[in-house]
Amino acid sequence: MNKAKAIIFAFLAAVFYAINVPLSKILMQEVGPTTMAALLYLGAGTGIGILSLVNKKDRESSNKLTDEDLPFVVGMIALDIAAPIFMMLGISHGSSANASLLGNFEIVATTVIALFIFKEAVTKRLWAAIALITLSSILLSFEGTDSFRFSYGSLFVLAATVCWGFENNCTRNISSKSTYEIVVLKGVFSGLGALAIALIRKEAIPGVHYIALAMLLGFVAYGLSIFLYVRAQHVIGAAKTSAFYGVAPFIGALLSFVLLREQLSRMYFAALIVMIAGSALAAADTLVRHHAHQHQHTFTHTHDGTTYTHTVVHSHGHDHYATDQTHGHRHSRKELEKLPGAMHAVS
């Protein structure tokens, strides 16, 4: 899969996940927050498991998880138990639009963890994109333009983003393995863990109708989203995939306006412009590759009866849009003669 396709996958993952927040808000009128988190993940694991049976050829061609991957798998599952519970608590104690917007801090957490713990390369251009995305989050993370304090629900949402930041990096380290195995393990075990916590908290068991709806939502908003997210991570890394995922909260806030009539402030549109700029920078950083080339050029000429052989060795760095095809460079003789590092030999 090339980088352009990976970007599309990351954006689609964001779109699928964006459905989660407003619809979860509706379902949580009948389903407890921890139970809701459990059903979303169980729906994801069950749905992708069924999908793997249909796409048997694709499943069998994937690399299987091994014992060496166990620490990352355990970390992924444990963090995925905690994160959605925090998110559901955040939604239940605040507005779903605010939860959607605060979710952008996951991008920052993922990038910082990827850089300092997992040593993933982060360029200046990507840092600029992250800065813009962070700014857009700050603009929309406060309750009202005159308030500069976080709400009670916002703290739960922020805790969820930190958990997902670590989880994203755990998943990144096994993203070359079977996507079906990753999503099924993540969904089933994270769901069972959250369900156990829900039973400990003595949350009421919802009716079969609501269980089915929550699991269906989980298949789309979690299952398909995670599947595409992991595929994108394998190609462009955790930090960049998370940056493209930043569009999800804005889609979620828009859906909250359409479905729940939660108002969109002027700040939403200002932050949306900043978010678009940040996403554009992230896309440029992904599609534009910078590297150095070293060239050796030899040419011969005769002057006053003497033959001269000139060998020019030089290196240069440049940016170009990454494709799956080769690319070449042309230099005029006049340009070569001006290049530093030229070595001349007389024969």
PyMOL commands that set and color helices and strands:
alter all, ss='L'
color gray80, all
select helices_A, chain A and resi 3-18+20-27+33-54+56-60+67-92+96-102+105-116+124-140+152-172+179-200+208-260+266-287+333-338
alter helices_A, ss='H'
color red, helices_A
select strands_A, chain A and resi 288-303+306-321+342-346
alter strands_A, ss='S'
color yellow, strands_A
deselect
rebuild
show_as cartoon
